[in-house]
Amino acid sequence: MGLSTGSPMEELNSRLNELKGTKATTKEYTWRDP
């Protein structure tokens, strides 16, 4: 949902989380996006 930072790993995790029905916390992204 526009949270992609270009990292393939994060993309994969995001997809897996969506499949599992869990939403990635913004905390996981804030450490990458200051």
N, CA, C and O atoms as a Maestro MAE file, in Angstrom:
{
 s_m_m2io_version
 :::
 2.0.0
}

f_m_ct {
 s_m_title
 :::
 protein
 m_atom[136] {
  # First column is atom index #
  i_m_mmod_type
  r_m_x_coord
  r_m_y_coord
  r_m_z_coord
  i_m_residue_number
  s_m_chain_name
  s_m_pdb_residue_name
  s_m_pdb_atom_name
  i_m_atomic_number
  :::
  1 25 0.829 -1.206 0.000 1 A "MET " " N  " 7
  2 3 0.000 0.000 0.000 1 A "MET " " CA " 6
  3 2 0.863 1.257 0.000 1 A "MET " " C  " 6
  4 15 0.603 2.190 0.760 1 A "MET " " O  " 8
  5 25 1.867 1.285 -0.830 2 A "GLY " " N  " 7
  6 3 2.720 2.464 -0.895 2 A "GLY " " CA " 6
  7 2 3.792 2.464 0.175 2 A "GLY " " C  " 6
  8 15 4.461 3.475 0.389 2 A "GLY " " O  " 8
  9 25 3.963 1.325 0.855 3 A "LEU " " N  " 7
  10 3 4.971 1.259 1.909 3 A "LEU " " CA " 6
  11 2 6.258 0.617 1.400 3 A "LEU " " C  " 6
  12 15 7.238 0.491 2.135 3 A "LEU " " O  " 8
  13 25 6.239 0.215 0.128 4 A "SER " " N  " 7
  14 3 7.413 -0.428 -0.443 4 A "SER " " CA " 6
  15 2 8.588 0.535 -0.479 4 A "SER " " C  " 6
  16 15 8.466 1.662 -0.959 4 A "SER " " O  " 8
  17 25 9.732 0.080 0.037 5 A "THR " " N  " 7
  18 3 10.913 0.935 0.059 5 A "THR " " CA " 6
  19 2 11.906 0.507 -1.011 5 A "THR " " C  " 6
  20 15 12.959 1.123 -1.176 5 A "THR " " O  " 8
  21 25 11.564 -0.555 -1.736 6 A "GLY " " N  " 7
  22 3 12.447 -1.011 -2.796 6 A "GLY " " CA " 6
  23 2 13.226 -2.249 -2.384 6 A "GLY " " C  " 6
  24 15 13.885 -2.875 -3.214 6 A "GLY " " O  " 8
  25 25 13.152 -2.606 -1.099 7 A "SER " " N  " 7
  26 3 13.873 -3.774 -0.614 7 A "SER " " CA " 6
  27 2 13.087 -5.048 -0.931 7 A "SER " " C  " 6
  28 15 11.934 -5.186 -0.522 7 A "SER " " O  " 8
  29 25 13.709 -5.974 -1.656 8 A "PRO " " N  " 7
  30 3 13.035 -7.223 -2.033 8 A "PRO " " CA " 6
  31 2 12.601 -8.029 -0.801 8 A "PRO " " C  " 6
  32 15 11.553 -8.674 -0.809 8 A "PRO " " O  " 8
  33 25 13.414 -7.983 0.246 9 A "MET " " N  " 7
  34 3 13.088 -8.709 1.473 9 A "MET " " CA " 6
  35 2 11.829 -8.140 2.108 9 A "MET " " C  " 6
  36 15 10.943 -8.879 2.537 9 A "MET " " O  " 8
  37 25 11.766 -6.819 2.160 10 A "GLU " " N  " 7
  38 3 10.594 -6.177 2.764 10 A "GLU " " CA " 6
  39 2 9.361 -6.426 1.914 10 A "GLU " " C  " 6
  40 15 8.252 -6.569 2.429 10 A "GLU " " O  " 8
  41 25 9.570 -6.476 0.606 11 A "GLU " " N  " 7
  42 3 8.450 -6.750 -0.292 11 A "GLU " " CA " 6
  43 2 7.898 -8.143 -0.009 11 A "GLU " " C  " 6
  44 15 6.685 -8.343 0.059 11 A "GLU " " O  " 8
  45 25 8.797 -9.090 0.151 12 A "LEU " " N  " 7
  46 3 8.399 -10.465 0.428 12 A "LEU " " CA " 6
  47 2 7.680 -10.560 1.759 12 A "LEU " " C  " 6
  48 15 6.621 -11.179 1.858 12 A "LEU " " O  " 8
  49 25 8.257 -9.946 2.781 13 A "ASN " " N  " 7
  50 3 7.648 -9.968 4.110 13 A "ASN " " CA " 6
  51 2 6.275 -9.330 4.080 13 A "ASN " " C  " 6
  52 15 5.339 -9.807 4.722 13 A "ASN " " O  " 8
  53 25 6.164 -8.247 3.329 14 A "SER " " N  " 7
  54 3 4.886 -7.553 3.236 14 A "SER " " CA " 6
  55 2 3.839 -8.459 2.597 14 A "SER " " C  " 6
  56 15 2.689 -8.511 3.031 14 A "SER " " O  " 8
  57 25 4.263 -9.168 1.559 15 A "ARG " " N  " 7
  58 3 3.339 -10.078 0.866 15 A "ARG " " CA " 6
  59 2 2.934 -11.224 1.779 15 A "ARG " " C  " 6
  60 15 1.764 -11.603 1.841 15 A "ARG " " O  " 8
  61 25 3.923 -11.771 2.489 16 A "LEU " " N  " 7
  62 3 3.647 -12.888 3.393 16 A "LEU " " CA " 6
  63 2 2.714 -12.457 4.511 16 A "LEU " " C  " 6
  64 15 1.800 -13.191 4.889 16 A "LEU " " O  " 8
  65 25 2.948 -11.270 5.034 17 A "ASN " " N  " 7
  66 3 2.099 -10.754 6.105 17 A "ASN " " CA " 6
  67 2 0.668 -10.582 5.620 17 A "ASN " " C  " 6
  68 15 -0.291 -10.863 6.339 17 A "ASN " " O  " 8
  69 25 0.547 -10.115 4.381 18 A "GLU " " N  " 7
  70 3 -0.799 -9.921 3.824 18 A "GLU " " CA " 6
  71 2 -1.499 -11.266 3.652 18 A "GLU " " C  " 6
  72 15 -2.700 -11.385 3.894 18 A "GLU " " O  " 8
  73 25 -0.743 -12.267 3.236 19 A "LEU " " N  " 7
  74 3 -1.310 -13.600 3.045 19 A "LEU " " CA " 6
  75 2 -1.730 -14.193 4.378 19 A "LEU " " C  " 6
  76 15 -2.737 -14.894 4.475 19 A "LEU " " O  " 8
  77 25 -0.942 -13.899 5.403 20 A "LYS " " N  " 7
  78 3 -1.248 -14.414 6.734 20 A "LYS " " CA " 6
  79 2 -2.376 -13.627 7.383 20 A "LYS " " C  " 6
  80 15 -2.956 -14.059 8.379 20 A "LYS " " O  " 8
  81 25 -2.678 -12.478 6.814 21 A "GLY " " N  " 7
  82 3 -3.763 -11.674 7.351 21 A "GLY " " CA " 6
  83 2 -3.292 -10.728 8.437 21 A "GLY " " C  " 6
  84 15 -4.099 -10.145 9.161 21 A "GLY " " O  " 8
  85 25 -1.977 -10.580 8.546 22 A "THR " " N  " 7
  86 3 -1.436 -9.684 9.565 22 A "THR " " CA " 6
  87 2 -0.877 -8.437 8.915 22 A "THR " " C  " 6
  88 15 -0.293 -8.492 7.833 22 A "THR " " O  " 8
  89 25 -1.062 -7.318 9.582 23 A "LYS " " N  " 7
  90 3 -0.577 -6.049 9.052 23 A "LYS " " CA " 6
  91 2 0.769 -5.695 9.682 23 A "LYS " " C  " 6
  92 15 0.936 -5.735 10.901 23 A "LYS " " O  " 8
  93 25 1.715 -5.350 8.822 24 A "ALA " " N  " 7
  94 3 3.029 -4.965 9.327 24 A "ALA " " CA " 6
  95 2 2.928 -3.641 10.077 24 A "ALA " " C  " 6
  96 15 2.389 -2.662 9.559 24 A "ALA " " O  " 8
  97 25 3.439 -3.623 11.272 25 A "THR " " N  " 7
  98 3 3.368 -2.413 12.087 25 A "THR " " CA " 6
  99 2 4.235 -1.316 11.483 25 A "THR " " C  " 6
  100 15 5.281 -1.588 10.895 25 A "THR " " O  " 8
  101 25 3.794 -0.091 11.634 26 A "THR " " N  " 7
  102 3 4.524 1.046 11.084 26 A "THR " " CA " 6
  103 2 5.920 1.119 11.679 26 A "THR " " C  " 6
  104 15 6.822 1.710 11.085 26 A "THR " " O  " 8
  105 25 6.100 0.522 12.847 27 A "LYS " " N  " 7
  106 3 7.402 0.535 13.504 27 A "LYS " " CA " 6
  107 2 8.446 -0.132 12.613 27 A "LYS " " C  " 6
  108 15 9.596 0.304 12.559 27 A "LYS " " O  " 8
  109 25 8.039 -1.184 11.919 28 A "GLU " " N  " 7
  110 3 8.968 -1.915 11.056 28 A "GLU " " CA " 6
  111 2 9.448 -1.052 9.897 28 A "GLU " " C  " 6
  112 15 10.499 -1.307 9.308 28 A "GLU " " O  " 8
  113 25 8.668 -0.033 9.582 29 A "TYR " " N  " 7
  114 3 9.025 0.821 8.453 29 A "TYR " " CA " 6
  115 2 9.709 2.105 8.897 29 A "TYR " " C  " 6
  116 15 10.515 2.676 8.163 29 A "TYR " " O  " 8
  117 25 9.381 2.557 10.110 30 A "THR " " N  " 7
  118 3 9.948 3.815 10.589 30 A "THR " " CA " 6
  119 2 11.453 3.717 10.753 30 A "THR " " C  " 6
  120 15 12.167 4.697 10.539 30 A "THR " " O  " 8
  121 25 11.944 2.539 11.131 31 A "TRP " " N  " 7
  122 3 13.384 2.387 11.321 31 A "TRP " " CA " 6
  123 2 14.113 2.531 9.975 31 A "TRP " " C  " 6
  124 15 15.308 2.821 9.928 31 A "TRP " " O  " 8
  125 25 13.371 2.323 8.897 32 A "ARG " " N  " 7
  126 3 13.962 2.451 7.576 32 A "ARG " " CA " 6
  127 2 13.680 3.838 7.001 32 A "ARG " " C  " 6
  128 15 14.477 4.386 6.239 32 A "ARG " " O  " 8
  129 25 12.540 4.386 7.380 33 A "ASP " " N  " 7
  130 3 12.180 5.712 6.894 33 A "ASP " " CA " 6
  131 2 12.223 6.717 8.029 33 A "ASP " " C  " 6
  132 15 11.310 6.767 8.853 33 A "ASP " " O  " 8
  133 25 13.276 7.514 8.077 34 A "PRO " " N  " 7
  134 3 13.435 8.500 9.144 34 A "PRO " " CA " 6
  135 2 12.425 9.635 9.051 34 A "PRO " " C  " 6
  136 15 12.436 10.542 9.884 34 A "PRO " " O  " 8
  :::
 }
 m_bond[135] {
  # First column is bond index #
  i_m_from
  i_m_to
  i_m_order
  :::
  1 1 2 1
  2 2 3 1
  3 3 4 2
  4 3 5 1
  5 5 6 1
  6 6 7 1
  7 7 8 2
  8 7 9 1
  9 9 10 1
  10 10 11 1
  11 11 12 2
  12 11 13 1
  13 13 14 1
  14 14 15 1
  15 15 16 2
  16 15 17 1
  17 17 18 1
  18 18 19 1
  19 19 20 2
  20 19 21 1
  21 21 22 1
  22 22 23 1
  23 23 24 2
  24 23 25 1
  25 25 26 1
  26 26 27 1
  27 27 28 2
  28 27 29 1
  29 29 30 1
  30 30 31 1
  31 31 32 2
  32 31 33 1
  33 33 34 1
  34 34 35 1
  35 35 36 2
  36 35 37 1
  37 37 38 1
  38 38 39 1
  39 39 40 2
  40 39 41 1
  41 41 42 1
  42 42 43 1
  43 43 44 2
  44 43 45 1
  45 45 46 1
  46 46 47 1
  47 47 48 2
  48 47 49 1
  49 49 50 1
  50 50 51 1
  51 51 52 2
  52 51 53 1
  53 53 54 1
  54 54 55 1
  55 55 56 2
  56 55 57 1
  57 57 58 1
  58 58 59 1
  59 59 60 2
  60 59 61 1
  61 61 62 1
  62 62 63 1
  63 63 64 2
  64 63 65 1
  65 65 66 1
  66 66 67 1
  67 67 68 2
  68 67 69 1
  69 69 70 1
  70 70 71 1
  71 71 72 2
  72 71 73 1
  73 73 74 1
  74 74 75 1
  75 75 76 2
  76 75 77 1
  77 77 78 1
  78 78 79 1
  79 79 80 2
  80 79 81 1
  81 81 82 1
  82 82 83 1
  83 83 84 2
  84 83 85 1
  85 85 86 1
  86 86 87 1
  87 87 88 2
  88 87 89 1
  89 89 90 1
  90 90 91 1
  91 91 92 2
  92 91 93 1
  93 93 94 1
  94 94 95 1
  95 95 96 2
  96 95 97 1
  97 97 98 1
  98 98 99 1
  99 99 100 2
  100 99 101 1
  101 101 102 1
  102 102 103 1
  103 103 104 2
  104 103 105 1
  105 105 106 1
  106 106 107 1
  107 107 108 2
  108 107 109 1
  109 109 110 1
  110 110 111 1
  111 111 112 2
  112 111 113 1
  113 113 114 1
  114 114 115 1
  115 115 116 2
  116 115 117 1
  117 117 118 1
  118 118 119 1
  119 119 120 2
  120 119 121 1
  121 121 122 1
  122 122 123 1
  123 123 124 2
  124 123 125 1
  125 125 126 1
  126 126 127 1
  127 127 128 2
  128 127 129 1
  129 129 130 1
  130 130 131 1
  131 131 132 2
  132 131 133 1
  133 133 134 1
  134 134 135 1
  135 135 136 2
  :::
 }
}
